[in-house]
Each structure stands twice: as structure tokens, then as C-alpha cells.
Amino acid sequence: MRCQLIALLDETERLICDGAISSGFNRLVDGLAALEAAAGPQRFRSEMVPACLDHPIRPICHQEPITRHAFTRPRGYAGDAGLIDLYYGLAGPSPDDTDLGRELYRAVASRSGGESVRYRRSMLASRIDAVATAFGRQSRVLSVACGHFREGSLSQAVVCGRVGRVVCLDQDPRSIDLVREEMAGRPVEPVAGSVRWLLSRESDAFGRYHFIYAAGLYDYLSDPMAGRLTARLFELLHPGGSLLVANFLPETAERSYMAAFMNWDLRYRSAAEVRQFASLVAPGAVARMTSYPDPEGNVQYLEIHKK
Ligand SMILES: C[S@@+](CC[C@H](N)C(=O)[O-])C[C@H]1O[C@@H](n2cnc3c(N)ncnc32)[C@H](O)[C@@H]1O
């Protein structure tokens, strides 16, 4: 299997250097996924990832801004909001980036995983608008692990001040500072805090919400933490409110490239595992629960409505 991996890396390096940048890159991503499917996640990480990082294709991949940002972790942790901005197209290559890096950036950002991230943003903006329409000026929304809260600038209710209040929580004070600056004058309350704080009774002081969501968070949580958090977020809902959480699916084709060249490994979960997030929610309090994948088939959503 190591021979197959080296053949793939050699072939895609040659394609990219010969100018077939997008097709070479896509061949690399899909080839790595096939090798991980054959070897299994553990063997892929213990044997194949080190070989990827030793190969001359690594500095080529690291000319690409998304891959380099993820790998170098400028904020000290995986999956920061600056990285997600690169997928949103709100940040991009810098003047120092090479032409090859720019072309690779287009290839990375336009893949299905990136589409899922952009879909998530616009879908959340529509959901905030719908909650504002349903509950008017009294509406309260909680965005857990909000990052740069980029769905806010797509939401008419946020931009026009139709929503009552959106509390935006993130553990990264740099992201919270950016939200405070960019959302000044809007009905948005940025809070620097962690999931642990949300789990504590202290967070009761912030009241209850009509809509709570967490995007790009559960992919980093253990199963017990995911269960506890879901139960707590459900508790924080007003009667008639809804909770929406999301998790990347194991079918995500970019996962092997991300593990190898981006040092970005998520907790991929099946649809059944995502439904398990609700295991600690009292069934008697649930009006309706639905779970569905996004149009790209990369992200599974779980939505729980309170009676
Ligand atoms: C992948 S980003 C997603 C940002 C945003 N929700 C989006 O969809 O664009 C993940 C965010 O989760 C935040 N985060 C991770 N662990 C957290 C925790 N335990 N408590 C609060 N925020 C957390 C990070 O700081 C980061 O901003």
C-alpha cells in the first residue's frame, strides 16, 4: 500500500508541476481518500501521513493558503475562524503567495467540503431571518462557537435589526473582538466564553433563546461532551424554540487530504451517531426531531424542536 501511496504522490506532483493543477490536486484528494478507505483511518494516520509529509509534494501543497493556514495553526488550535474565512472567500491569497498557490487555492476552496461550509453559512442566515419573522423583536438567538459570525452579514434580520438579540459565543477572544467591531450597532452581543461556561449555571443569567445553533463545533467534541452540550442547549430553549447542530460525515472526500497535509482531523460521525447527540434530551419535552444531510452529503444536521 505504501507503494501505491508513493505512486499517487509522484503522479500528482508531476501533474501539478506540468500545469494540470486542478486535475492533479483533485486526483491527489480522491486518491488519498481511496487509500484511507482501504487502509483504515488508524493505519492511514500512522503510516501514510508521515510519508505524505516527507514527499516533495508537501511544500507544493503548503503554497496553498488554506492548507498552509490549517497546518501552521496561527491561532494555536485547529479550525479557527480565519481558516473558515478562506473557504467563505472573505480572505484569500496574499500578495506573497505564488501563482501556483493561488491556483491551488481555487481548487481547494471549490471542492465539495468548501461548498458545504458556504451552504451552512447561508442556511444559518436564513434560519435567523425565519426566527426573527416568527418571534419579532422578542426573538433571541444563540450562536455557539460563532467564530467570526459570518452568517450575520448575510442575515437581513441582523443587518436591518429585525431580530431581538443574537448572543455570539466563542472561546477565541480574537474572534469575539472581530464580531464586536464588525457587528457594532447591530443587535449582537459577543461573549468570550467556552462550552464549559455554557454548561455551568452561570450562563443561566443570559436567559433563554428561540433558536440555538452550533456549526463547526461538534466535530471537535467527544461523544459524552456532545451529549451533555446538546441536553444543556435544549434546556436553554424557550418553549417553541429549536436547536440546530451539525457534524461532518465520514463520507467527506477531503478528510484524508486534511489529515495528511493540513493536520486537521475532525471527529467524523455517521447520521446515526449525530442522532445520538440527543440521547440525554428528555423525550417528553421534544415536539419534533429531524436529521438530514446537506446537499453535498458532507454535513449531517440534527434539529430538535421544543414543545
Ligand atoms: C470551525 S470554526 C466555526 C466558526 C463558525 N461557527 C462558522 O461556522 O463559520 C470553530 C469555532 O469553534 C470555536 N470553539 C472550539 N471549541 C470551543 C469551545 N470549547 N467553546 C467555545 N468555542 C469553541 C473556535 O474558537 C472556532 O471559532
PDBQT file of the ligand as one rigid body, heavy atoms in Angstrom, charges set to zero:
ROOT
HETATM    1  C1  LIG A 401     -14.641  25.785  12.513  1.00  0.00    +0.000 C 
HETATM    2  S1  LIG A 401     -14.893  27.264  13.435  1.00  0.00    +0.000 S 
HETATM    3  C2  LIG A 401     -16.600  27.572  13.075  1.00  0.00    +0.000 C 
HETATM    4  C3  LIG A 401     -16.950  29.016  13.195  1.00  0.00    +0.000 C 
HETATM    5  C4  LIG A 401     -18.382  29.370  12.777  1.00  0.00    +0.000 C 
HETATM    6  N1  LIG A 401     -19.369  28.713  13.597  1.00  0.00    +0.000 N 
HETATM    7  C5  LIG A 401     -18.616  29.037  11.315  1.00  0.00    +0.000 C 
HETATM    8  O1  LIG A 401     -19.379  28.108  11.028  1.00  0.00    +0.000 OA
HETATM    9  O2  LIG A 401     -18.024  29.710  10.468  1.00  0.00    +0.000 OA
HETATM   10  C6  LIG A 401     -14.920  26.560  15.059  1.00  0.00    +0.000 C 
HETATM   11  C7  LIG A 401     -15.052  27.579  16.182  1.00  0.00    +0.000 C 
HETATM   12  O3  LIG A 401     -15.294  26.861  17.384  1.00  0.00    +0.000 OA
HETATM   13  C8  LIG A 401     -14.698  27.562  18.437  1.00  0.00    +0.000 C 
HETATM   14  N2  LIG A 401     -14.576  26.619  19.557  1.00  0.00    +0.000 N 
HETATM   15  C9  LIG A 401     -13.921  25.444  19.562  1.00  0.00    +0.000 A 
HETATM   16  N3  LIG A 401     -14.034  24.850  20.762  1.00  0.00    +0.000 NA
HETATM   17  C10 LIG A 401     -14.795  25.670  21.527  1.00  0.00    +0.000 A 
HETATM   18  C11 LIG A 401     -15.262  25.615  22.873  1.00  0.00    +0.000 A 
HETATM   19  N4  LIG A 401     -14.962  24.569  23.650  1.00  0.00    +0.000 N 
HETATM   20  N5  LIG A 401     -16.008  26.630  23.341  1.00  0.00    +0.000 NA
HETATM   21  C12 LIG A 401     -16.324  27.694  22.543  1.00  0.00    +0.000 A 
HETATM   22  N6  LIG A 401     -15.896  27.805  21.264  1.00  0.00    +0.000 NA
HETATM   23  C13 LIG A 401     -15.152  26.809  20.756  1.00  0.00    +0.000 A 
HETATM   24  C14 LIG A 401     -13.380  28.022  17.850  1.00  0.00    +0.000 C 
HETATM   25  O4  LIG A 401     -12.815  29.082  18.570  1.00  0.00    +0.000 OA
HETATM   26  C15 LIG A 401     -13.797  28.397  16.429  1.00  0.00    +0.000 C 
HETATM   27  O5  LIG A 401     -14.116  29.770  16.334  1.00  0.00    +0.000 OA
ENDROOT
TORSDOF 0
